[in-house]
């Protein structure tokens, strides 16, 4: 591990030198690539330097203690320094192990989130809206930008389905654990007897893929246009602005009707299609690596029931890691950091365990 860290620090210094080279500065593509690599290596090298400083101070204190001849006060100070730096070395070593774990190449990318009402009819649609609100409030607290790509609203203000993008540095790293079935237990507004209903909503988190990562042959696409319609079947406008794109080789169908412009709807539909195809490609690759599947904390499987939101008890339970929090109102208002942090920590622990076994 430490040899790898030494080489990483050397590479970091080399990149730093290149970034001040006028030839590199004038080459936008190369400069951007090196800057991205420099940024990804910075936390590792900074932590490694902290480790080296602690190790140096530890060895200095050890030499003083081993040499002897110290008065009582000096000996106590040296002993305190010895123990303090030993503790720091252990802490930094564990932190470096986590930093050296293989990074998900998609972590820094933007995401497209698709929420669909499942079992429970109108109540499921209303909860789909609640989840949309929760995610967008969290994105806003992070300073990230969100945009609705497509939605199918119900008359009571719920969503049969809604697709939206979230743009921000590290968006995928925070949202990737949200894919799966979310179960809600609450008394619906339409329930006169006060009975608790159980409904489900499906969430899919897709990486926003760009043209470079996934090339789509235009001849593989069937594009239809039709009139956009809103809740209750009323026409939003009288022009055929809504767009349906079918990717013929995979029979993947995407619709978009939120914009009045056919061009904008087509652009948004292509963004969703590209991300769905990219996800399918990644899933295929992941399925080939059995060990990789073991390291995931329930990411990507849309059929897995991952979480329960119990309103009467104010309780959220994440079934993958056995996490239970009694602060549901706070969480539904976008404060989901504690849940995401717990999932990320569990994922790291699983990966570290896998690494030590191999």
C-alpha positions in Angstrom: 0.0 0.0 0.0 2.7 2.5 1.0 4.7 1.8 -2.2 1.6 2.6 -4.2 1.2 5.8 -2.2 4.8 6.8 -2.8 4.3 6.3 -6.6 1.0 8.2 -6.4 2.8 11.2 -4.8 5.5 11.1 -7.4 2.9 11.1 -10.2 1.0 13.9 -8.5 4.2 16.1 -8.5 4.8 15.2 -12.2 1.2 16.3 -13.1 1.7 19.5 -11.1 4.8 20.4 -13.2 3.0 19.6 -16.4 0.1 21.9 -15.5 2.5 24.9 -15.6 3.9 23.9 -19.0 2.7 26.4 -21.7 2.4 23.5 -24.2 0.0 21.7 -21.9 -1.9 24.9 -21.0 -2.5 25.6 -24.7 -3.9 22.1 -25.2 -7.4 22.3 -23.8 -8.1 18.6 -23.9 -4.8 17.5 -22.3 -5.0 20.3 -19.7 -8.6 19.3 -18.7 -7.6 15.6 -18.5 -4.6 16.4 -16.3 -6.5 18.8 -14.1 -9.2 16.1 -13.5 -6.5 13.6 -12.6 -4.7 16.1 -10.4 -8.0 16.9 -8.6 -8.7 13.2 -8.0 -5.2 12.5 -6.6 -5.1 15.6 -4.3 -7.1 14.2 -1.3 -4.9 11.0 -1.4 -1.6 12.9 -1.5 -2.7 15.4 1.2 -3.6 12.5 3.5 -0.4 10.7 2.7 1.6 13.8 3.6 -0.3 14.0 6.9 0.6 10.4 7.5 4.3 11.0 6.7 4.4 14.0 9.1 2.8 11.9 11.9 5.3 9.0 11.2 8.2 11.4 11.4 7.0 12.9 14.7 6.3 9.4 16.1 9.9 8.2 15.2 11.4 11.4 16.7 9.5 10.8 20.0 10.5 7.1 20.0 14.2 8.0 19.6 14.0 10.4 22.6 12.3 7.7 24.8 14.8 5.0 23.6 17.8 7.3 24.3 16.8 7.8 27.9 18.4 10.5 30.1 15.3 12.7 30.1 14.0 14.4 33.2 10.5 13.5 34.3 8.7 16.4 32.6 10.5 15.9 29.2 9.8 12.1 29.4 6.1 12.7 30.0 6.0 15.1 27.0 7.8 12.6 24.8 5.5 9.8 25.9 2.5 12.0 25.2 3.8 12.9 21.7 4.6 9.2 21.0 1.0 8.0 21.9 -0.6 10.9 20.0 1.3 10.3 16.8 0.8 6.6 17.0 -3.0 7.2 17.2 -2.7 9.6 14.2 -0.8 7.0 12.2 -3.5 4.3 12.8 -6.2 6.9 11.8 -4.5 8.1 8.7 -3.7 4.5 7.6 -7.4 3.5 7.7 -8.4 6.7 5.9 -5.8 6.0 3.2 -7.1 2.5 2.7 -10.5 4.0 1.9 -9.1 6.7 -0.4 -7.2 4.0 -2.3 -10.4 1.9 -2.9 -11.2 1.7 -6.7 -13.3 4.8 -7.4 -16.6 4.5 -9.2 -15.8 6.3 -12.5 -19.4 7.7 -12.5 -19.3 9.3 -9.1 -18.6 12.8 -10.3 -21.2 12.7 -13.0 -24.7 14.2 -13.2 -27.8 11.9 -12.8 -31.2 11.4 -14.2 -33.7 10.2 -11.6 -36.9 8.4 -12.7 -39.7 8.0 -10.1 -42.7 5.8 -10.9 -45.8 5.1 -8.8 -46.2 1.4 -8.1 -48.8 -0.4 -6.0 -51.3 1.8 -4.3 -52.9 3.9 -7.1 -53.3 7.6 -6.4 -51.5 7.3 -3.0 -48.4 5.9 -4.8 -48.5 8.8 -7.2 -48.8 11.3 -4.3 -45.8 9.6 -2.6 -43.8 9.8 -5.9 -44.3 13.6 -5.7 -43.1 13.5 -2.0 -39.9 11.7 -3.1 -39.4 14.2 -6.0 -39.7 17.0 -3.5 -37.3 15.3 -1.1 -34.6 14.8 -3.7 -34.9 18.3 -5.2 -34.7 19.9 -1.8 -31.6 18.0 -1.0 -30.1 18.9 -4.5 -30.9 22.6 -3.7 -29.1 22.4 -0.4 -26.0 21.1 -2.2 -26.2 23.9 -4.7 -27.0 21.6 -7.6 -29.3 22.4 -10.5 -32.4 20.3 -11.3 -34.5 20.1 -14.4 -37.7 18.2 -15.1 -37.3 16.2 -18.3 -40.7 14.5 -18.4 -43.7 14.1 -16.1 -47.1 12.5 -16.0 -49.1 14.3 -13.4 -52.4 13.1 -11.8 -55.4 15.3 -11.0 -54.6 15.3 -7.3 -51.1 16.6 -7.8 -49.2 13.3 -7.8 -47.0 11.8 -10.4 -47.6 8.5 -12.2 -44.0 9.1 -13.3 -41.5 11.9 -13.4 -38.0 12.0 -14.8 -35.6 14.8 -13.9 -31.9 15.6 -14.1 -29.6 16.8 -11.3 -26.4 18.5 -12.3 -23.6 18.9 -9.8 -20.2 17.7 -8.9 -20.5 14.3 -7.2 -24.3 14.0 -7.8 -24.1 10.3 -8.8 -21.9 9.5 -5.7 -24.8 10.7 -3.5 -27.8 9.5 -5.3 -26.6 6.1 -6.6 -28.0 4.2 -3.5 -31.5 5.4 -4.2 -32.4 2.9 -6.9 -35.0 0.4 -5.9 -38.5 0.1 -4.4 -39.5 2.6 -1.8 -42.4 1.6 0.5 -44.7 4.1 2.2 -47.1 3.4 5.1 -49.4 6.3 5.9 -53.1 7.4 6.1 -54.0 8.8 2.7 -55.8 12.1 2.5 -58.7 10.3 0.7 -59.1 7.8 3.5 -62.1 8.7 5.7 -61.7 5.8 8.2 -58.1 6.7 9.1 -56.7 3.4 8.0 -53.0 3.1 7.2 -52.3 2.1 3.5 -49.1 0.6 2.1 -48.0 1.8 -1.3 -44.8 1.5 -3.3 -42.8 3.8 -5.6 -39.9 2.7 -7.9 -36.8 4.9 -8.2 -34.2 4.5 -10.9 -31.0 6.5 -10.8 -29.2 6.8 -14.1 -25.8 8.3 -15.0 -26.2 11.1 -17.4 -24.2 9.8 -20.3 -22.8 12.1 -23.0 -22.2 11.6 -26.7 -18.6 10.5 -26.2 -19.5 7.6 -23.9 -22.3 6.2 -25.9 -22.8 6.6 -29.6 -26.3 6.0 -30.9 -26.9 5.3 -34.6 -29.7 7.5 -35.9 -30.9 4.7 -38.1 -31.7 2.7 -34.9 -34.2 5.3 -33.8 -37.9 5.6 -34.5 -39.2 9.0 -33.7 -43.0 9.8 -33.4 -44.6 13.1 -32.5 -48.0 13.6 -31.0 -50.1 16.1 -29.0 -49.1 16.6 -25.4 -51.8 16.0 -22.8 -52.0 16.8 -19.1 -53.9 15.4 -16.1 -57.4 14.3 -17.0 -56.5 14.0 -20.7 -56.8 17.8 -21.4 -54.6 19.0 -24.2 -51.8 21.3 -23.1 -51.5 22.6 -26.6 -52.8 21.9 -30.0 -49.5 21.3 -31.8 -47.8 18.0 -32.0 -44.9 18.9 -29.8 -44.7 15.7 -27.7 -42.0 13.3 -28.8 -41.7 9.5 -28.5 -38.3 7.9 -29.3 -38.0 4.1 -29.7 -34.5 2.6 -29.8 -35.2 -0.4 -32.1 -32.3 -2.8 -31.2 -33.3 -2.8 -27.5 -37.0 -1.7 -27.8 -36.4 1.1 -25.3 -39.1 3.7 -25.5 -38.8 7.2 -24.1 -41.5 10.0 -24.2 -41.2 13.7 -23.4 -44.0 16.3 -23.6 -43.1 18.8 -20.9 -41.9 21.5 -23.3 -44.0 23.4 -25.9 -41.1 23.0 -28.4 -40.8 19.7 -30.3 -37.1 20.3 -30.6 -36.6 20.7 -26.8 -38.8 17.6 -26.1 -36.6 15.6 -28.5 -33.5 16.9 -26.8 -34.7 15.8 -23.4 -36.0 12.5 -24.6 -32.5 11.8 -26.1 -30.9 12.6 -22.8 -33.1 10.1 -21.0 -32.6 7.4 -23.7 -28.8 7.8 -23.7 -28.7 7.3 -20.0 -31.0 4.3 -20.0 -28.9 2.6 -22.7 -25.7 3.5 -20.8 -27.1 1.9 -17.6 -28.1 -1.3 -19.5 -24.5 -1.5 -20.8 -23.0 -1.0 -17.3 -25.4 -3.6 -15.8 -24.2 -6.1 -18.4 -20.6 -5.4 -17.5 -21.3 -5.6 -13.7 -23.1 -8.9 -14.1 -19.9 -10.4 -15.5 -18.0 -9.5 -12.3 -19.6 -11.5 -9.5 -17.3 -10.0 -6.8 -18.4 -6.5 -7.8 -22.0 -7.4 -7.2 -21.1 -8.5 -3.7 -19.5 -5.1 -2.9 -22.6 -3.1 -3.8 -25.0 -1.9 -1.1 -28.1 -2.6 -3.2 -27.3 -0.2 -6.0 -29.0 -0.6 -9.4 -31.6 -3.3 -8.6 -35.0 -1.7 -9.2 -36.9 -4.7 -7.9 -35.3 -4.6 -4.5 -37.3 -3.1 -1.6 -34.8 -0.8 -0.1 -36.6 1.5 2.3 -39.8 2.0 4.3 -41.3 5.4 5.2 -43.7 4.9 8.1 -45.6 8.2 8.7 -47.6 7.3 11.9 -44.3 6.4 13.7 -42.2 9.1 12.0 -39.8 6.3 11.1 -37.5 5.6 8.1 -35.9 2.2 7.8 -33.3 1.3 5.2 -33.5 -2.5 4.9 -30.1 -3.0 3.2 -28.1 -1.8 6.2 -30.6 -2.1 9.1 -30.7 1.7 9.6 -33.7 3.1 11.5 -34.2 6.9 12.1 -37.1 8.5 13.8 -37.0 11.9 12.0 -39.1 11.3 8.9 -40.4 14.9 8.6 -36.9 16.2 8.6 -35.8 13.6 6.0 -38.8 14.3 3.7 -37.8 18.0 3.8 -34.6 17.1 2.0 -32.3 16.3 5.0 -31.2 12.9 3.7 -27.4 13.3 4.4 -27.4 10.9 7.4 -29.0 8.2 5.3 -26.7 8.6 2.3 -23.6 8.8 4.6 -24.6 5.6 6.3 -25.0 3.8 3.0 -21.7 5.1 1.7 -19.9 4.0 4.9 -21.4 0.5 4.6 -20.4 0.3 1.0 -16.8 1.3 1.9 -16.7 -1.3 4.7 -17.9 -4.0 2.3 -15.3 -3.1 -0.2 -12.5 -3.0 2.4 -13.6 -6.5 3.6 -13.5 -7.8 0.0 -10.0 -6.2 -0.5 -8.6 -7.8 2.7 -10.0 -11.2 1.6 -8.3 -11.1 -1.8 
